[in-house]
Amino acid sequence: MSKTASGFMLVGGGALAIAGGLIANSSVSSTPADDFYYDCWRYGGGGMILAGLVAFFFGAMWFARK
């Protein structure tokens, strides 16, 4: 992987983690009937956080190797 692509992956991973955190933080249910849908949003945001951290880690690792 080129240094430019790994740099984009590093920066994009951080942005993805921040966006996932904002999504997970803003999912608040107002009625018990909507709990399932808001839980899906919250867990999806948590998944985005993990994916962003993994992308950040591997982008930083590949950037350092170059």
C-alpha positions as CSV (number, residue, x, y, z in Angstrom):
1,M,0.0,0.0,0.0
2,S,1.3,3.4,-0.9
3,K,2.1,6.0,1.7
4,T,-0.7,8.3,0.4
5,A,-3.3,5.5,0.6
6,S,-2.2,4.5,4.2
7,G,-2.4,8.2,5.2
8,F,-5.9,8.5,3.9
9,M,-6.8,5.3,5.8
10,L,-5.3,6.7,8.9
11,V,-7.2,10.0,8.7
12,G,-10.4,8.3,7.5
13,G,-10.3,5.8,10.3
14,G,-10.2,8.6,12.9
15,A,-13.1,10.4,11.2
16,L,-15.1,7.1,11.0
17,A,-14.6,6.5,14.7
18,I,-15.7,10.1,15.6
19,A,-18.8,9.8,13.3
20,G,-19.7,6.4,14.9
21,G,-19.4,7.9,18.4
22,L,-21.7,10.8,17.4
23,I,-24.3,8.3,16.1
24,A,-24.1,6.0,19.1
25,N,-24.3,9.0,21.5
26,S,-27.4,10.5,19.8
27,S,-29.5,7.4,19.7
28,V,-32.0,7.9,22.5
29,S,-35.4,6.1,22.6
30,S,-38.5,8.1,23.6
31,T,-40.9,5.2,23.7
32,P,-40.5,1.5,24.5
33,A,-41.9,0.5,21.1
34,D,-38.8,2.2,19.4
35,D,-36.2,0.6,21.6
36,F,-35.2,-2.1,19.1
37,Y,-34.5,0.5,16.3
38,Y,-32.5,2.8,18.6
39,D,-30.5,-0.2,19.9
40,C,-29.7,-1.0,16.3
41,W,-28.5,2.6,15.7
42,R,-26.4,2.4,18.9
43,Y,-24.8,-0.9,18.1
44,G,-24.2,0.2,14.6
45,G,-22.4,3.3,15.9
46,G,-20.3,1.1,18.1
47,G,-19.4,-1.0,15.2
48,M,-18.4,2.1,13.3
49,I,-16.2,3.1,16.2
50,L,-14.4,-0.3,16.2
51,A,-14.0,-0.3,12.4
52,G,-12.6,3.3,12.5
53,L,-10.1,2.3,15.2
54,V,-9.0,-0.8,13.3
55,A,-8.6,1.3,10.1
56,F,-6.6,3.9,12.1
57,F,-4.3,1.3,13.6
58,F,-3.5,-0.4,10.3
59,G,-3.2,2.9,8.4
60,A,-0.7,4.1,11.0
61,M,1.2,0.7,10.9
62,W,1.4,0.8,7.1
63,F,2.3,4.5,7.1
64,A,5.2,3.8,9.6
65,R,6.5,1.0,7.5
66,K,7.0,3.3,4.5
